[in-house]
Amino acid sequence: GFRFFSRCFQTMPGPLALFGFALILGSIPLGVHASRRLRVYRASKRWPMVEATIIRSALQEKTDSDGTSYRAELGYRYAVLGPVYLADLHTEGLAFPATEKDARQMVERFPVGSQVQVAVNPVNPAHAILDTGVPHALIVLRNASIVAFVVGAAIVAAETGFAG
């Protein structure tokens, strides 16, 4: 813990050690995010199911410096013991990386007006999730963050002499 980091900074770290620190620091929020979403996905398998109506089904296209990514944007309406809720959380069950064709097929699988089953959190019925398949992208993100953390720690340990 603290002893590791205090020893690392006894001398000015070089560029490779700084890269290792960047890997460590970058991997933590990504791994936490993916792990939390995967935990919700697993927990939802035990939640009660209710009928819902798809109210939004669209192809979302996002272009940035890494290229263009696609995902299905789904929204649904459901009722639990009277109150009606709106939600848009789904398991992102696309192959990784998702192609435009994959995302378009998911949109077509859930047309507006169709009836689906959603898992509803028994503690907070305002929280529901539509199971669209195994969230492959989250699994890849979690595993990549673990690898980045381990590689970053190994670089820092080797560059700072902490490895032995």
N, C-alpha and C positions, 0 to 999 in steps of 0.2 A: 504494500500500500504506500504509505507516506514515505517510508524509508527508500523505496524504489525510486520515487520521483525526486526526492531530495538528493540522492546520490547521482541521479542523471544530470542534475543541474549544478554539480560541483565545479564543472568546467563548462565552457561555452559549447553547446552541442553543434555539430557540423550539419551540413545540409541533409545528409542521409538520415541522421537522427531526427531532424525536424520533420522530414517526410514521414518517418515512423510515427512521430507524435500526431501528425495530421491524419494518418490512417486510423490511429486509435481513436482520436476525437471525432472523426467523421463516421466511424463505424458504430459508435454507441447510439446516437439518436435513430439511425436507420434500423439497427437491430431491435431497439426497444419498440419502435413503431410497428415493425413487422411482427414481432412476438406478441404484442398486444392484440393486433388484428387476428392473428392465428388463434390466440386464446379465445377470443369472442366466437370465431368460427367453430372451434371445438365445443365450446359451451352451448352454442345454439343447437347442437345436435340433440341436446337433452331438454330443450324448451318445448312448451306446447305449441301446436300448429293451429293457425286460424286461416280462414279464407280471406284473400285480398284481391283487389282489382288493380290491374296495371293502369296507371293514369299518365305515365310518361315513358316513352321508349324511343331513344334517339341515339344515333352514332355520334360520339364525341371524338373530334380530331384535334390533336395538340401538336404543334410544330415548334421545336426549339433547336438549339445548336446540335443536339444529339440526333435530330431527324424528326420524323413524324410518328406519333403513337396514337393508338385507337383504343377506345373502350366503349362499352355499352352504358349509357346513362338511363337508369331505370327508376321510376317512382311508382309507388303503390299506396292504396288506401285500404285500411282495415279497421275493424271495430272489435273492442274487447269490453264486454259487460256494459255496453251502451255507448261510451265515448268513441268517436271516430278519430283515427290517427293517420298521419301522412308520414311516409318514410322513403328513403332512397338507398339504404344500405343493402348491398348484395355482396356475395363472396368473391366477386371478380374472377369467376371460374373460366378464364381463358387460358389457352396455351401461352407459354412464355418463350419468346416475345410474341405478343398478339399481333396478328395481321389485320388489315382492314376487313378481309373476308371473315375472319373469326368473329370480330366484334359485330359485323353486320348480321351474321348468322344468329348471334345472341339476341340482337334487337328484333330480328324476325321471329325468334322463338317466344318472345314476350311482347306481342302486339298490344297496343292500347285497347283497353276494354276486356282483355282476357282475364280469367280467374286463375289464381295461383295460390299455393300454400306458403305462408311465411312463418318462421319461428319467432315467437314473441317472448321476450324476457319476462319471466313470471314476477320478478321483483319490480320491474319498471316497464309496464305494457306500452309505453311510448317508444320503446326501443325494440325494433324488429329487424330481421334479416331474411332476405330472399336467397335461398341456396341456388346459385347458378353453376355450381361445380367447385372442384378443389381449387383454392387460390394459389396456383403455381407461382405467380409473380411474387407473392409474399414469402413463399418458401425459398425461392431463389434469393430474394433480398435478405432474408434472415441469415441464410447460409453464407452469402457473400460478406455480410457484415462480420460474421464470426471469423471467416478467413482473413479479412482485412485487419481485424483486431489482433489476431495471433501473429500475422506477418509484421504488423506495426510494432508489436511488443518485441518480437525477435530482432527487428532492425534496431530498435532503441537499445535493447540489452547488448547487442553486439557492438554498436557504435559508442556506447558509453562505458563499456567495460564491466557492466553489471553481470554479464553472463558467467563470469568466473575469472 
